[in-house]
Amino acid sequence: MSIEFTDANFEAEVLKSTKPVIVDFWAEWCGPCRMVGPVVEELAKEYKDQAVIGKLNVDHNPQTAITYGIRNIPAILFFKDGQVVDRQVGAVGKNVLQAKLESQMK
C-alpha cells in the first residue's frame, strides 16, 4: 500500500527519509494518472522494505506541487537524501519506473 503524501507530512516522509522515495504527483480527474496509479501501488508492495513510495494529490496539496514545479501530471519524482535525483513526466510502464528506482538503491 502506498503512502498518501501531503503538504503537512512531506518533509518528514520524503525529505527526511533514509530510503529512496518515489512521489507520484496526481489528481483524480487525470486519465493518465489512473493508468500509473496501479503501477505505483505494485512498486509500493514490492519495495516496501527498501523504499518509500506514495502519492500526492496536487489538488489537495498545492504547495508541494508548486515547490517542485509540477506543471504536468502524472509527474513522478525520485528522491534520495532529501533531493530530487530523477523525474518522469507522463504515463510510462512499470519497467521504466522500476529501473529508475533501482538505480537509486545502489
C-alpha positions in Angstrom: 0.0 0.0 0.0 1.4 3.3 -1.0 1.7 6.3 1.4 -0.5 9.4 1.0 1.9 12.3 1.0 0.5 15.7 1.9 1.9 19.3 2.3 1.9 18.6 6.0 3.9 15.3 6.1 6.1 15.8 3.0 9.2 16.9 4.9 9.0 14.1 7.4 8.0 11.3 5.0 10.0 12.3 1.9 12.8 14.8 2.7 14.0 13.1 5.9 13.7 9.6 4.7 16.8 7.4 4.9 15.5 5.3 2.0 14.9 6.2 -1.7 11.5 7.8 -2.2 9.1 7.9 -5.2 6.4 10.5 -5.2 3.6 10.2 -7.7 2.0 13.7 -8.2 -1.6 13.0 -9.4 -5.2 14.2 -9.5 -8.5 12.3 -9.6 -9.5 13.9 -12.9 -6.3 12.9 -14.7 -6.8 9.9 -17.0 -3.1 9.0 -17.4 -2.7 9.3 -13.6 -5.3 6.5 -13.3 -3.1 4.3 -15.6 0.0 5.0 -13.5 -1.7 4.6 -10.1 -1.8 0.8 -10.1 1.9 0.6 -11.1 2.8 2.8 -8.2 0.8 0.5 -5.9 2.6 -2.5 -7.2 6.0 -0.9 -6.7 5.0 0.1 -3.2 4.2 -3.6 -2.3 7.3 -5.0 -4.0 9.8 -2.5 -2.5 8.0 -1.9 0.9 11.2 -2.7 2.9 13.6 -0.9 0.5 11.9 2.4 -0.5 9.2 4.8 0.5 6.6 5.0 -2.3 3.5 7.1 -2.3 1.2 9.6 -4.0 0.5 13.3 -3.6 -2.8 14.7 -4.8 -2.0 18.0 -6.4 -5.5 19.4 -5.9 -5.4 18.8 -2.2 -1.7 19.7 -1.7 -0.9 22.6 -4.0 2.1 23.9 -2.0 4.3 20.9 -2.5 3.4 20.7 -6.2 4.3 24.4 -6.6 7.6 23.9 -4.7 8.7 21.2 -7.1 7.4 23.0 -10.3 4.8 20.3 -11.1 3.0 21.6 -14.2 2.0 18.3 -15.9 0.7 15.2 -14.3 1.3 12.4 -13.7 4.8 13.5 -12.6 6.9 11.1 -10.6 9.8 12.4 -8.7 12.6 10.2 -7.3 14.2 11.5 -4.1 17.4 10.4 -2.4 18.7 12.0 0.8 16.1 14.7 0.5 17.0 15.7 -3.0 15.3 15.2 -6.4 17.6 12.8 -8.3 15.3 11.9 -11.2 11.8 12.6 -12.6 9.4 11.1 -15.0 6.5 13.1 -16.5 3.7 11.2 -18.2 2.4 7.7 -18.1 5.1 5.0 -18.5 5.3 1.3 -17.9 6.4 -0.3 -14.7 9.8 -1.3 -16.1 10.7 2.3 -16.6 9.8 3.3 -13.0 11.4 0.2 -11.6 14.7 0.8 -13.4 14.8 4.4 -12.2 14.1 3.3 -8.6 16.7 0.5 -8.7 19.3 2.9 -9.9 18.8 5.0 -6.7 19.2 1.9 -4.5 22.8 1.2 -5.4 
